[in-house]
Amino acid sequence: VTLLEKKKNIILEGAPGVGKTFLSRKIAYQLIGEIKDENIEMVQFHQSYSYEDFIQGIRPSEDGFTRRNGVFFEFCNKARRSPDKRFVFIIDEINRGNISKILGELMMLIEADKRSSKYAIKLTYSDNEDEKFYVPGNVYIIGCMNTADRSLAIVDYALRRRFCFFPIFPEFNDVFKNFLLS
């Protein structure tokens, strides 16, 4: 929680089954100060996940095509309406998607010192110059990364600089050891 408060972005990394996803929600509750699921959003990255899903894009509609905001865009709007509350966005399997493609210009906006309207920028699908986006300071990001996955190679230094990586290890306590011995 202390790392998340300081850096605004953390990645829990570890082997499959150590409880990264479970722990991420518990960390979110701790940061928020209560169990408040409406202040938490979770997605899972995969090979087909895109910028258009996450931020904004052109999507089919009944009348042809329309611009539609993605899940992170809407989450940031929700957080802006309650600046005195904390909001946590959890990205499960963060290394399974094409991170640079999904985040786009957010690579700059998720930095802890760029979380204000001062750094607002025009997004790829914005209609006019006045329409700008920024990540509010009350949004925190927790990523979960499976270290047994070959897709770790695509986690570049730009992402590593913006996130604090925290290893999660299996808990081999006495209960577990006794279970194996019996």
N, C-alpha and C positions, 0 to 999 in steps of 0.2 A: 504494500500500500504506500509506503514511504517513497519507493522508487517511482511508482505511478504518479504520485502527487508532484514529484520533482520533474520527471521527464515527460509526463502526459501520455507516453506510449511505452508499453512493455510487451515482450514476447516471452511466454512460458514455453520452454523447450524441453523435450524429454522423450523417452521411449514410449511406444504405444501402451496405453493402459495404466499410466501412472496417475491419471486424474487431472490432467491439464484443463480440460473443458469444465469439469466439476469445480476445480479450484478457481477458475476465472470468474465464475458467477459468485463464489464466496468472497473473492477479493472485491468484486463490484459492490456487493452488499456492504462490506466493511468501509469502502470508500464513500458510498452514499450515506452511510450511517443508519440504514434500516433496510429491511427486505422490501424493495419497491421495484417490481419487475417492469413497470411502465417507464422507468428511467434506464432500462437496459435493452439493447437490441443485439441480436446475434445472427450472423450469417456464416456460411461455410464456403470458402473459396474452392473452386475446381477448375478444370481446364476450359470449360465453356463460360465461366463467369467473366463479365466484361465491365468496362467503364460505364456502359449504358445501363447496366443493372445496378451498379454501385452509386454512380453520381447522377448522370443525366444522359438521355439519348432519344433518338427518334424510334418510335414504336408503332406497329400497326394499330389502327383504331377502326371504328365503324365507318368513319368518313374518309379513310385513306391512311394517312400517317400523322402522328402528333408527337410533340416533344413531351417526354414524361420524366419526372424526377425519380432518381434511384433511392434506394433505402438509406444510404448514408446522407444524402442531400436532405431528405425529409427528417432524418434524425437530428441533424444540425439545426434545422428550422425549429424543431420542437425544443431543443436545448436553448436556443436564442430567446424563446418566449418565457423561459424560467431561468434567468441568469443567476439566481441565487441558489439553484439546485445543481447537483452533479449528475452527469449522464455518462454511461459507460457503453461503448460499442465493442462487442466481442467478435473477433474474426477467427473462427475455428479453421484449422488446416490452412493457415495463411500462406504457406509455401507451395501449396498445390495449384494456385492460380498464377497467371502471369502478372505479378505484382506491379511492375512498371506500367503495364497497359491498363490495369484496373484502376490504379490510383491516379494516373495522369498527372495533372498539375497539382494534385493534392500532396505530392511528395514534398513540396515546399510548405504548403498550408498546415500540415500536421506537426511541423516543428513546434516545440513548446513556446519559443519566443515569437512565433508568427501567428498566434491565436488571437487575432483581433481584426476589427474592420479596417484598420490601417493597412493591412496586407491583403485586402479583398482583391480578387482578380476576376476577369471575365472568363467564363468556362467555354469549353469547345462548342457547345450547342446554344450559347446565349444569343438572344435575338438582337440586343442593343448594348451599347457601351455602358449604360447606367445599371445594367443587370450584372452585379458582381457577387461573388461568393467568398466566404471565409469560414474557417472552423472556429467556433466559439471556444473561449478559454475553459468553459465548464464541461467540455467533452473530453473523455479519456478513452484510449484505445488499448485493448488487450488482445494480443494475437496468441494463438496456440500453434506450436510447430512440432511436428513429429521428427525427431532426429534420426530415426531409422529409415527415412525416406530419401530416395535418390534426388528428389527435386530441391534439396538444400543448396545445390550448386547455383541455382538461379537467384538466391538471396544475395543481392549485390550490396556493395559498401554504402550506397546512398540510403538504402533501407536500414542497414546496420547502424548507421550514424543517427538515425531518427528514433530508434527503439533501444531500450535497455533490455538485454537478453538475460533471462533468469532461468537457470537449469532446475528442473524438477526430477528428483530421483525416486526410484521405487523404495517403498518403506519395508525393509526387511527387518522387522522387529521380532521380539520373542514369540509372539502369537503365530506369526508366519513361519518362523523356524520350527516351532513345535508341531505345527500342522504338517510340515514336510517330513519331520522325523517319525510321525505316527503312521 
